[in-house]
Amino acid sequence: MKVDDSGMPEETYWSSLFDIEGIVDWLALSKETTTIVEIGCGYGTFTVPIAKKSAGEIYTFDIEPSMVEIARENVRKAGLSNVTFGLRDVLGQGTGLEPNSTDMVLLFNILHFSERRILLEEASRILKDGGIVAIIHWRKDIPTQRGPAINVRPDQGQILSASEGLNLNFHGNSRILEPYHWGIQLVKEVAI
């Protein structure tokens, strides 16, 4: 099932809407972050810089064949070999990855629909204890050049509400990611 979106503009313009380096820095990738899953790779806007910074494997999924092909070509041009692509309806089928197998899950600009809990459940399922789900989305407090309708953009409260009972806990890593986004990181902590 495809999430409602506002369409993908031309690749260079799309990339101009993010502080890509700042967002990648916000992820605080470490040597312990060896397996990263990206749901909704688009052009590979974040896939390429994250794969450059990571010594581990990146698994990236998209439902659109054209996006997977463009992202694959961008990874190839960058000379990277640590990215595995999946053409998959993650919302309907999940990732197909093993439980407790991932250090980080990226949900970037994808949670603007009412069933967002499905993706958060999959993130929790595949994350190791201590793993992080990193979420960014379009701000709804300012006008933006792109993005879904303001009334469907989630805020931090909606994300926290949707993640209740999934062992995904907020420890204060939320901030504005200029110019048009905000981000939140949730840590998987299994109750003993």
MDAnalysis code that builds the backbone (N, CA, C; Angstrom):
import MDAnalysis as mda
import numpy as np

u = mda.Universe.empty(576, n_residues=192, atom_resindex=np.repeat(np.arange(192), 3), trajectory=True)
u.add_TopologyAttr("name", ["N", "CA", "C"] * 192)
u.add_TopologyAttr("resid", np.arange(1, 193))
u.add_TopologyAttr("resname", ["MET", "LYS", "VAL", "ASP", "ASP", "SER", "GLY", "MET", "PRO", "GLU", "GLU", "THR", "TYR", "TRP", "SER", "SER", "LEU", "PHE", "ASP", "ILE", "GLU", "GLY", "ILE", "VAL", "ASP", "TRP", "LEU", "ALA", "LEU", "SER", "LYS", "GLU", "THR", "THR", "THR", "ILE", "VAL", "GLU", "ILE", "GLY", "CYS", "GLY", "TYR", "GLY", "THR", "PHE", "THR", "VAL", "PRO", "ILE", "ALA", "LYS", "LYS", "SER", "ALA", "GLY", "GLU", "ILE", "TYR", "THR", "PHE", "ASP", "ILE", "GLU", "PRO", "SER", "MET", "VAL", "GLU", "ILE", "ALA", "ARG", "GLU", "ASN", "VAL", "ARG", "LYS", "ALA", "GLY", "LEU", "SER", "ASN", "VAL", "THR", "PHE", "GLY", "LEU", "ARG", "ASP", "VAL", "LEU", "GLY", "GLN", "GLY", "THR", "GLY", "LEU", "GLU", "PRO", "ASN", "SER", "THR", "ASP", "MET", "VAL", "LEU", "LEU", "PHE", "ASN", "ILE", "LEU", "HIS", "PHE", "SER", "GLU", "ARG", "ARG", "ILE", "LEU", "LEU", "GLU", "GLU", "ALA", "SER", "ARG", "ILE", "LEU", "LYS", "ASP", "GLY", "GLY", "ILE", "VAL", "ALA", "ILE", "ILE", "HIS", "TRP", "ARG", "LYS", "ASP", "ILE", "PRO", "THR", "GLN", "ARG", "GLY", "PRO", "ALA", "ILE", "ASN", "VAL", "ARG", "PRO", "ASP", "GLN", "GLY", "GLN", "ILE", "LEU", "SER", "ALA", "SER", "GLU", "GLY", "LEU", "ASN", "LEU", "ASN", "PHE", "HIS", "GLY", "ASN", "SER", "ARG", "ILE", "LEU", "GLU", "PRO", "TYR", "HIS", "TRP", "GLY", "ILE", "GLN", "LEU", "VAL", "LYS", "GLU", "VAL", "ALA", "ILE"])
u.atoms.positions = np.array([
    [0.848, -1.180, 0.000],
    [0.000, 0.000, 0.000],
    [0.890, 1.239, 0.000],
    [0.631, 2.126, -0.890],
    [1.414, 3.351, -0.978],
    [0.834, 4.406, -0.039],
    [1.724, 5.078, 0.676],
    [1.332, 6.172, 1.558],
    [1.017, 7.390, 0.695],
    [-0.021, 8.133, 1.069],
    [-0.316, 9.377, 0.356],
    [0.902, 10.272, 0.413],
    [1.220, 10.860, -0.728],
    [2.364, 11.758, -0.722],
    [2.094, 12.950, -1.625],
    [3.083, 13.801, -1.696],
    [2.930, 15.002, -2.508],
    [3.725, 14.890, -3.796],
    [4.151, 13.678, -4.148],
    [4.915, 13.472, -5.366],
    [6.370, 13.839, -5.174],
    [7.210, 13.284, -6.019],
    [8.637, 13.571, -5.939],
    [9.000, 14.574, -7.021],
    [9.533, 15.722, -6.617],
    [9.994, 16.697, -7.605],
    [11.322, 16.248, -8.208],
    [11.875, 17.045, -9.057],
    [13.175, 16.769, -9.666],
    [14.222, 16.561, -8.558],
    [15.168, 15.667, -8.800],
    [16.108, 15.216, -7.772],
    [16.938, 16.340, -7.149],
    [17.503, 17.219, -7.948],
    [18.337, 18.293, -7.400],
    [17.516, 19.230, -6.522],
    [16.324, 19.561, -6.973],
    [15.445, 20.411, -6.169],
    [15.091, 19.720, -4.858],
    [14.753, 18.436, -4.924],
    [14.408, 17.672, -3.723],
    [15.543, 17.742, -2.704],
    [16.764, 17.517, -3.155],
    [17.908, 17.543, -2.244],
    [18.118, 18.914, -1.612],
    [17.714, 19.978, -2.319],
    [17.902, 21.335, -1.797],
    [16.978, 21.643, -0.619],
    [16.006, 20.793, -0.378],
    [15.031, 21.040, 0.688],
    [15.495, 20.522, 2.045],
    [16.687, 19.953, 2.091],
    [17.216, 19.362, 3.320],
    [18.624, 19.873, 3.590],
    [18.978, 19.924, 4.861],
    [20.380, 20.052, 5.251],
    [20.850, 18.612, 5.435],
    [21.224, 17.985, 4.337],
    [21.533, 16.552, 4.354],
    [22.660, 16.251, 5.326],
    [23.729, 17.016, 5.255],
    [24.869, 16.783, 6.151],
    [24.453, 16.942, 7.617],
    [23.660, 17.963, 7.911],
    [23.192, 18.178, 9.286],
    [22.323, 17.038, 9.783],
    [21.469, 16.503, 8.922],
    [20.600, 15.393, 9.316],
    [21.434, 14.134, 9.543],
    [22.388, 13.867, 8.666],
    [23.251, 12.699, 8.852],
    [24.059, 12.845, 10.144],
    [24.560, 14.037, 10.442],
    [25.266, 14.262, 11.708],
    [24.356, 14.016, 12.904],
    [23.087, 14.455, 12.796],
    [22.114, 14.260, 13.876],
    [21.905, 12.775, 14.185],
    [22.071, 11.922, 13.198],
    [21.919, 10.477, 13.430],
    [22.983, 9.942, 14.388],
    [24.119, 10.618, 14.475],
    [25.220, 10.217, 15.374],
    [25.613, 8.759, 15.160],
    [25.890, 8.410, 13.903],
    [26.293, 7.045, 13.590],
    [27.600, 6.731, 14.300],
    [27.699, 5.521, 14.818],
    [28.914, 5.104, 15.515],
    [29.369, 3.762, 14.953],
    [30.491, 3.277, 15.433],
    [30.991, 1.969, 14.999],
    [30.020, 0.854, 15.376],
    [29.208, 1.087, 16.390],
    [28.225, 0.093, 16.814],
    [26.990, 0.079, 15.910],
    [26.831, 1.105, 15.075],
    [25.701, 1.168, 14.142],
    [26.111, 0.432, 12.878],
    [25.964, -0.890, 12.896],
    [26.458, -1.697, 11.785],
    [25.381, -2.106, 10.790],
    [24.119, -2.048, 11.180],
    [23.032, -2.416, 10.276],
    [21.967, -1.339, 10.330],
    [21.724, -0.699, 9.186],
    [20.754, 0.390, 9.094],
    [19.707, 0.022, 8.058],
    [18.444, 0.272, 8.387],
    [17.338, 0.028, 7.467],
    [16.681, 1.366, 7.163],
    [16.517, 1.645, 5.874],
    [15.856, 2.870, 5.420],
    [14.572, 2.465, 4.696],
    [13.461, 2.966, 5.173],
    [12.177, 2.656, 4.541],
    [11.741, 3.878, 3.740],
    [11.723, 3.717, 2.422],
    [11.399, 4.814, 1.518],
    [12.653, 5.539, 1.085],
    [13.459, 4.924, 0.219],
    [14.762, 5.506, -0.146],
    [14.661, 6.679, -1.114],
    [13.572, 6.767, -1.869],
    [13.486, 7.840, -2.849],
    [14.682, 7.815, -3.772],
    [15.292, 8.970, -4.001],
    [16.445, 9.089, -4.897],
    [17.748, 8.566, -4.289],
    [17.713, 8.192, -3.018],
    [18.953, 7.852, -2.318],
    [19.571, 9.078, -1.681],
    [18.745, 10.105, -1.474],
    [19.195, 11.380, -0.913],
    [19.980, 11.176, 0.378],
    [19.499, 10.275, 1.230],
    [20.185, 9.983, 2.482],
    [20.952, 8.668, 2.413],
    [20.540, 7.777, 1.531],
    [21.206, 6.482, 1.406],
    [22.695, 6.657, 1.145],
    [23.042, 7.482, 0.170],
    [24.438, 7.652, -0.225],
    [25.285, 8.248, 0.905],
    [24.911, 9.391, 1.499],
    [25.785, 9.926, 2.551],
    [25.846, 9.044, 3.793],
    [24.767, 8.335, 4.103],
    [24.798, 7.440, 5.260],
    [25.690, 6.245, 4.963],
    [25.588, 5.692, 3.754],
    [26.442, 4.558, 3.388],
    [27.915, 4.956, 3.373],
    [28.209, 6.204, 3.028],
    [29.598, 6.680, 3.058],
    [30.133, 6.737, 4.480],
    [29.276, 7.059, 5.438],
    [29.714, 7.208, 6.837],
    [29.670, 5.903, 7.621],
    [28.966, 4.913, 7.095],
    [28.764, 3.675, 7.835],
    [29.712, 2.586, 7.351],
    [30.276, 1.869, 8.307],
    [31.107, 0.719, 7.966],
    [30.239, -0.524, 7.781],
    [28.964, -0.413, 8.142],
    [28.064, -1.552, 8.097],
    [27.214, -1.592, 6.844],
    [26.191, -2.416, 6.912],
    [25.292, -2.658, 5.783],
    [24.046, -1.779, 5.896],
    [23.629, -1.228, 4.756],
    [22.405, -0.441, 4.670],
    [21.406, -1.259, 3.855],
    [20.227, -1.489, 4.403],
    [19.132, -2.125, 3.674],
    [18.113, -1.034, 3.404],
    [17.826, -0.794, 2.145],
    [16.910, 0.287, 1.816],
    [15.779, -0.234, 0.951],
    [14.583, 0.247, 1.237],
    [13.373, -0.239, 0.576],
    [12.591, 0.924, -0.016],
    [11.932, 0.658, -1.134],
    [10.972, 1.602, -1.688],
    [9.939, 0.798, -2.464],
    [8.741, 1.340, -2.562],
    [7.656, 0.693, -3.281],
    [7.659, 1.053, -4.764],
    [8.387, 2.110, -5.120],
    [8.430, 2.594, -6.503],
    [9.660, 2.058, -7.232],
    [9.467, 1.257, -8.288],
    [10.620, 0.730, -9.031],
    [11.557, 1.818, -9.541],
    [11.011, 2.928, -10.010],
    [11.869, 3.994, -10.544],
    [12.755, 4.597, -9.457],
    [12.243, 4.716, -8.235],
    [13.056, 5.253, -7.142],
    [14.185, 4.291, -6.786],
    [13.886, 3.008, -6.747],
    [14.926, 2.018, -6.436],
    [16.028, 2.077, -7.494],
    [15.659, 2.185, -8.750],
    [16.658, 2.215, -9.823],
    [17.510, 3.484, -9.759],
    [16.876, 4.626, -9.507],
    [17.642, 5.873, -9.404],
    [18.581, 5.821, -8.189],
    [18.077, 5.371, -7.054],
    [18.915, 5.273, -5.853],
    [20.055, 4.283, -6.081],
    [19.768, 3.167, -6.717],
    [20.806, 2.174, -7.015],
    [21.906, 2.794, -7.891],
    [21.503, 3.563, -8.894],
    [22.475, 4.211, -9.769],
    [23.297, 5.253, -9.000],
    [22.666, 5.996, -8.099],
    [23.396, 6.977, -7.290],
    [24.405, 6.302, -6.365],
    [24.045, 5.160, -5.822],
    [24.970, 4.392, -4.978],
    [26.126, 3.872, -5.826],
    [25.819, 3.378, -7.022],
    [26.864, 2.879, -7.919],
    [27.843, 3.993, -8.293],
    [27.299, 5.174, -8.647],
    [28.148, 6.316, -9.014],
    [29.052, 6.744, -7.855],
    [28.572, 6.562, -6.630],
    [29.361, 6.923, -5.450],
    [30.401, 5.853, -5.114],
    [30.367, 4.736, -5.829],
    [31.344, 3.677, -5.603],
    [31.132, 2.896, -4.324],
    [29.899, 2.823, -3.867],
    [29.595, 2.155, -2.603],
    [29.141, 0.717, -2.846],
    [29.469, -0.168, -1.909],
    [29.071, -1.570, -2.038],
    [28.360, -2.098, -0.794],
    [28.008, -1.215, 0.113],
    [27.396, -1.647, 1.370],
    [25.891, -1.369, 1.432],
    [25.226, -1.283, 0.274],
    [23.789, -1.012, 0.239],
    [23.086, -2.148, -0.486],
    [22.042, -2.678, 0.141],
    [21.183, -3.696, -0.456],
    [19.814, -3.077, -0.670],
    [19.298, -3.185, -1.895],
    [18.013, -2.579, -2.245],
    [16.896, -3.600, -2.233],
    [15.719, -3.143, -1.810],
    [14.541, -3.983, -1.863],
    [13.371, -3.208, -2.442],
    [12.787, -3.751, -3.505],
    [11.537, -3.210, -4.046],
    [10.443, -3.928, -3.290],
    [9.783, -3.205, -2.381],
    [8.890, -3.896, -1.453],
    [7.856, -2.944, -0.878],
    [6.664, -3.474, -0.674],
    [5.603, -2.767, 0.027],
    [5.768, -3.063, 1.520],
    [6.609, -2.289, 2.172],
    [6.909, -2.539, 3.581],
    [5.667, -2.384, 4.446],
    [4.799, -1.487, 4.082],
    [3.567, -1.297, 4.848],
    [2.702, -2.558, 4.824],
    [2.618, -3.207, 3.693],
    [1.801, -4.407, 3.560],
    [2.522, -5.699, 3.874],
    [3.856, -5.736, 3.645],
    [4.609, -6.980, 3.771],
    [5.701, -6.961, 4.831],
    [5.943, -5.827, 5.441],
    [7.085, -5.713, 6.340],
    [8.375, -5.698, 5.540],
    [9.486, -5.723, 6.241],
    [10.795, -5.680, 5.576],
    [11.281, -7.060, 5.171],
    [10.791, -8.089, 5.850],
    [11.299, -9.433, 5.605],
    [12.594, -9.717, 6.351],
    [13.052, -8.754, 7.147],
    [14.281, -8.938, 7.920],
    [13.990, -9.671, 9.223],
    [15.017, -10.277, 9.780],
    [14.890, -11.021, 11.028],
    [14.584, -10.085, 12.204],
    [13.844, -10.566, 13.191],
    [13.623, -9.767, 14.402],
    [14.956, -9.479, 15.097],
    [15.023, -8.347, 15.763],
    [16.195, -7.983, 16.578],
    [17.501, -8.043, 15.790],
    [17.482, -7.546, 14.554],
    [18.650, -7.681, 13.690],
    [19.258, -6.356, 13.245],
    [18.674, -5.246, 13.667],
    [19.035, -3.946, 13.104],
    [19.416, -2.957, 14.200],
    [20.372, -2.094, 13.891],
    [20.797, -1.076, 14.854],
    [20.021, 0.229, 14.715],
    [19.577, 0.541, 13.487],
    [18.864, 1.800, 13.269],
    [17.873, 1.622, 12.127],
    [16.698, 2.233, 12.292],
    [15.682, 2.279, 11.242],
    [15.382, 3.741, 10.948],
    [15.392, 4.096, 9.663],
    [15.120, 5.459, 9.227],
    [13.719, 5.536, 8.630],
    [12.903, 6.406, 9.191],
    [11.557, 6.678, 8.682],
    [11.510, 8.170, 8.360],
    [11.928, 8.509, 7.156],
    [12.064, 9.902, 6.764],
    [10.923, 10.313, 5.844],
    [10.131, 11.282, 6.294],
    [9.027, 11.848, 5.504],
    [8.037, 10.794, 5.034],
    [7.720, 9.835, 5.900],
    [6.862, 8.741, 5.470],
    [5.695, 8.475, 6.430],
    [5.636, 9.139, 7.556],
    [4.613, 8.815, 8.561],
    [3.399, 9.731, 8.522],
    [3.071, 10.294, 7.368],
    [1.924, 11.203, 7.258],
    [0.665, 10.457, 6.799],
    [0.312, 9.426, 7.543],
    [-0.912, 8.676, 7.277],
    [-1.391, 8.082, 8.591],
    [-2.650, 7.719, 8.658],
    [-3.244, 7.335, 9.940],
    [-2.723, 6.002, 10.480],
    [-2.240, 5.115, 9.629],
    [-1.748, 3.811, 10.089],
    [-0.239, 3.812, 10.342],
    [0.313, 4.938, 10.757],
    [1.762, 5.048, 10.966],
    [2.289, 4.016, 11.961],
    [1.419, 3.529, 12.836],
    [1.852, 2.535, 13.828],
    [2.379, 1.261, 13.158],
    [1.868, 0.924, 11.973],
    [2.333, -0.283, 11.272],
    [3.836, -0.196, 11.005],
    [4.309, 0.946, 10.531],
    [5.740, 1.100, 10.276],
    [6.541, 1.158, 11.573],
    [5.975, 1.762, 12.595],
    [6.657, 1.802, 13.893],
    [6.745, 0.400, 14.502],
    [5.707, -0.420, 14.325],
    [5.741, -1.812, 14.802],
    [6.845, -2.595, 14.096],
    [6.947, -2.412, 12.776],
    [7.993, -3.111, 12.027],
    [9.368, -2.633, 12.473],
    [9.521, -1.353, 12.696],
    [10.796, -0.831, 13.187],
    [11.146, -1.470, 14.529],
    [10.201, -1.512, 15.448],
    [10.451, -2.115, 16.753],
    [10.784, -3.599, 16.625],
    [10.100, -4.286, 15.737],
    [10.311, -5.726, 15.550],
    [11.734, -6.036, 15.093],
    [12.258, -5.240, 14.161],
    [13.580, -5.553, 13.611],
    [14.737, -4.906, 14.374],
    [14.446, -3.946, 15.251],
    [15.511, -3.290, 16.015],
    [16.026, -4.183, 17.137],
    [17.342, -4.127, 17.326],
    [17.964, -4.753, 18.491],
    [17.628, -3.906, 19.719],
    [17.746, -4.494, 20.888],
    [17.602, -3.720, 22.118],
    [18.675, -2.632, 22.105],
    [18.273, -1.398, 22.331],
    [19.182, -0.253, 22.265],
    [19.242, 0.371, 20.882],
    [18.584, -0.247, 19.903],
    [18.548, 0.305, 18.553],
    [17.677, 1.551, 18.491],
    [17.851, 2.319, 17.432],
    [17.179, 3.620, 17.313],
    [16.322, 3.665, 16.063],
    [15.105, 4.181, 16.214],
    [14.312, 4.554, 15.052],
    [14.414, 6.074, 14.955],
    [14.962, 6.538, 13.830],
    [15.140, 7.973, 13.587],
    [14.060, 8.417, 12.610],
    [13.314, 9.421, 13.013],
    [12.174, 9.905, 12.231],
    [12.401, 11.374, 11.912],
    [12.245, 11.728, 10.647],
    [12.172, 13.148, 10.311],
    [10.893, 13.368, 9.526],
    [10.376, 14.563, 9.643],
    [9.185, 14.909, 8.871],
    [9.121, 16.406, 8.642],
    [8.269, 16.780, 7.695],
    [8.049, 18.188, 7.376],
    [7.436, 18.894, 8.581],
    [7.920, 20.084, 8.853],
    [7.350, 20.900, 9.934],
    [5.938, 21.329, 9.559],
    [5.116, 21.489, 10.576],
    [3.757, 21.972, 10.333],
    [3.528, 23.354, 10.933],
    [4.590, 23.921, 11.533],
    [4.470, 25.236, 12.167],
    [4.916, 26.372, 11.248],
    [5.418, 26.024, 10.061],
    [5.854, 27.038, 9.095],
    [5.430, 26.593, 7.696],
    [5.306, 27.525, 6.771],
    [5.058, 27.117, 5.387],
    [6.325, 26.471, 4.805],
    [6.149, 25.450, 4.007],
    [7.281, 24.788, 3.359],
    [7.034, 24.735, 1.859],
    [8.115, 24.635, 1.105],
    [8.005, 24.633, -0.350],
    [7.412, 23.341, -0.894],
    [7.505, 22.253, -0.148],
    [7.013, 20.941, -0.571],
    [6.380, 20.263, 0.630],
    [6.049, 19.005, 0.457],
    [5.535, 18.197, 1.547],
    [4.044, 17.986, 1.454],
    [3.547, 17.029, 2.232],
    [2.114, 16.761, 2.248],
    [1.355, 17.915, 2.904],
    [0.040, 17.881, 2.798],
    [-0.795, 18.910, 3.418],
    [-0.443, 19.038, 4.905],
    [-0.427, 20.258, 5.386],
    [-0.034, 20.516, 6.776],
    [-0.881, 19.717, 7.762],
    [-2.165, 19.558, 7.474],
    [-3.039, 18.870, 8.435],
    [-2.760, 17.373, 8.553],
    [-1.979, 16.768, 7.641],
    [-1.655, 15.345, 7.769],
    [-0.216, 15.110, 8.244],
    [0.557, 16.168, 8.369],
    [1.934, 16.023, 8.856],
    [1.904, 15.682, 10.343],
    [2.629, 14.643, 10.758],
    [2.620, 14.304, 12.182],
    [3.499, 15.255, 12.976],
    [3.182, 15.370, 14.257],
    [4.048, 16.106, 15.172],
    [4.607, 15.105, 16.190],
    [5.446, 15.584, 17.072],
    [6.089, 14.710, 18.044],
    [5.066, 13.962, 18.893],
    [4.020, 14.635, 19.322],
    [2.995, 13.989, 20.140],
    [2.318, 12.838, 19.420],
    [2.026, 13.010, 18.144],
    [1.389, 11.938, 17.374],
    [2.331, 10.744, 17.212],
    [3.603, 11.002, 17.018],
    [4.584, 9.919, 16.902],
    [4.683, 9.167, 18.232],
    [4.780, 9.895, 19.321],
    [4.881, 9.243, 20.631],
    [3.619, 8.448, 20.943],
    [2.472, 8.975, 20.601],
    [1.217, 8.263, 20.814],
    [1.164, 6.980, 19.985],
    [1.571, 7.053, 18.735],
    [1.548, 5.878, 17.852],
    [2.554, 4.816, 18.281],
    [3.581, 5.202, 19.025],
    [4.615, 4.242, 19.427],
    [4.381, 3.665, 20.829],
    [3.297, 4.050, 21.476],
    [3.007, 3.532, 22.822],
    [2.913, 2.008, 22.802],
    [3.568, 1.366, 23.770],
    [3.528, -0.077, 23.899],
    [4.455, -0.831, 22.957],
    [5.282, -0.122, 22.198],
    [6.181, -0.778, 21.247],
    [7.628, -0.842, 21.744],
    [7.856, -0.518, 22.996],
    [9.202, -0.487, 23.573],
    [10.104, 0.531, 22.895],
    [9.499, 1.568, 22.309],
    [10.256, 2.653, 21.691],
    [10.126, 3.868, 22.590],
    [11.224, 4.290, 23.176],
    [11.196, 5.331, 24.186],
    [11.974, 6.564, 23.760],
    [11.462, 7.704, 24.146],
    [12.054, 8.991, 23.818],
    [12.950, 9.442, 24.954],
    [14.194, 9.800, 24.621],
    [15.160, 10.253, 25.621],
    [15.634, 11.674, 25.352],
    [14.832, 12.460, 24.669],
    [15.160, 13.866, 24.494],
    [15.846, 14.235, 23.201],
    [16.062, 13.302, 22.280],
    [16.713, 13.657, 21.026],
    [15.658, 14.016, 19.984],
    [15.187, 15.226, 20.088],
    [14.228, 15.777, 19.129],
    [14.645, 17.214, 18.861],
    [14.602, 17.587, 17.587],
    [14.962, 18.969, 17.292],
    [14.510, 19.378, 15.899],
    [14.557, 20.663, 15.680],
    [14.291, 21.223, 14.360],
    [15.506, 20.933, 13.484],
    [15.251, 20.444, 12.289],
    [16.299, 20.162, 11.312],
    [16.070, 21.103, 10.143],
    [16.684, 22.253, 10.221],
    [16.468, 23.305, 9.232],
    [16.741, 22.803, 7.817],
    [16.090, 23.347, 6.818],
    [15.179, 24.472, 6.943],
    [13.712, 24.082, 7.177],
    [13.298, 22.863, 6.797],
    [11.857, 22.559, 6.786],
    [11.431, 21.339, 7.584],
    [12.327, 20.728, 8.328],
    [12.010, 19.461, 8.982],
    [12.238, 19.497, 10.488],
    [11.708, 18.497, 11.148],
    [12.002, 18.243, 12.559],
    [12.333, 16.758, 12.667],
    [13.008, 16.378, 13.716],
    [13.375, 14.981, 13.888],
    [13.219, 14.524, 15.320],
    [13.018, 13.230, 15.462],
    [12.928, 12.602, 16.777],
    [13.573, 11.225, 16.684],
    [14.278, 10.847, 17.735],
    [14.858, 9.509, 17.813],
    [14.267, 8.782, 18.999],
    [13.828, 7.550, 18.749],
    [13.265, 6.699, 19.775],
    [14.176, 5.478, 19.941],
    [14.411, 5.074, 21.173],
    [15.310, 3.973, 21.483],
    [14.493, 2.750, 21.896],
    [14.813, 1.599, 21.303],
    [14.125, 0.365, 21.694],
    [14.714, -0.138, 22.989],
    [13.853, -0.283, 23.974],
    [14.248, -0.798, 25.281],
    [13.227, -1.832, 25.686],
    [13.661, -3.070, 25.702],
    [12.759, -4.165, 26.053],
    [12.625, -4.225, 27.567],
    [11.382, -4.232, 28.037],
    [11.128, -4.312, 29.476],
    [11.566, -5.677, 30.001],
    [12.197, -5.662, 31.158],
    [12.664, -6.926, 31.768],
    [11.618, -7.464, 32.705],
])
